[in-house]
Amino acid sequence: MLNQIVVCGRISSITAKKLEGKEVQEVVIAIPRSYKNADGEYDTDFIPFILTGGIASNTLEYCKTGDIVGIKGRIQSLEAKDGKHPFYLIAEKISFLSSKAPEED
């Protein structure tokens, strides 16, 4: 069986969150689609990932909004509540690909 997802995009946001009683970080990655919509523009998907442990601390220390990262991870479902099966994307490895150029004053 295979449970793996690999994405590359820009960090849209990083926020602290509680998941199953644990403090985690959620990073949202902005990924432009590879085709144009009816208006001739590229739409962007915003994909949330959960970061824990060393991955979370390294990302908080070295990355900021706008940086390009590659994420390898997995899909993990939680216990069913009210007949719903929520799932999360859990980051297992993050590659820091580039930083956004600092803005000039």
N, C-alpha and C positions, 0 to 999 in steps of 0.2 A: 504494500500500500504506500501511497505517496501523499503527503500533506505538506506542500511547500508553495510559497508565493515569493516572487522576486519583483521588486519595483524600483524605479529610479525617478526621482522628482525633487522639487524644492520644498523645504520645510515651510509650512504655512503657519503652524503654531505649535507650541510646546506648553502643556499644562499639567499640573499635579492633579491626581485623581485617586479615589479609593475604589478598589476592585476586590470583591470577596474579602473585605476587611484589611487589605494590604495597601500601603501607599505605593503608587506607581506613577509613571509619567505617561502622558498620551501625546504622541507627536502626530500631526496631521500633515500628510504629504500631498502637494499639488502636482498632478500629472496631466499634462495636456494630451488630448486625444490626437491620433495620427491622421484625422480627416477633418474637413471643414463641415460646418452645419449649413443649413439652407441660406443663412445670411452671409456665408463665405468666411466665417470666423471659426477658430479652433476653440471648442469647449474644453473645460478643465474639470477633472474629477478630483475630489478631496478625499483621501483615504486615511482613516485613523489607525494607528498602530499603538500597542501597549509596550512600554519599555520597563524593564525591571533590572535590579542589581547593577552590575558594572556597566552594562550598555546604557542604562539611564543616566548614571553619573557622568560617564564620558561624553555622552551627547549633550548634556546640560553644560558641561565645562567647555567643550570645543565647538559647539554649533549654535547658530542663531537663525532667526527667521530669514528666509531667502537663500540659505545655503543649499547646495545640491548634495543629496545623499542617495546611496543605494541601500536597500533593505532586503534581507533574506529573512523569511519568517514562516509562520504556520498559522492555520486557522484553528481556533480552540472554541468549543461550545461550552456554555455554562449549563447548570442544572435547569431543567425546564420549569418555568413558572407560568401559571395561567395558560398552559398549553402552548406557550411560546418557547422557542429555542434560540435565545440570543447567542451570538458568537462574536469573538474578538480576533483581531489579527495581532499576533504576538511576534515582536521582533526578536530574532535570534542572533543576527549579526547586522551591524551598520558599517558601511564604508563611507567615509567622508570624502566626497569627490571634489568639491570646490566651495570656496567661500564667496559670498557676494562682495563685490568691491566696495570699500568704504566710501560713503558719500562725502563730497567736499563741502566745506562750509561756505 
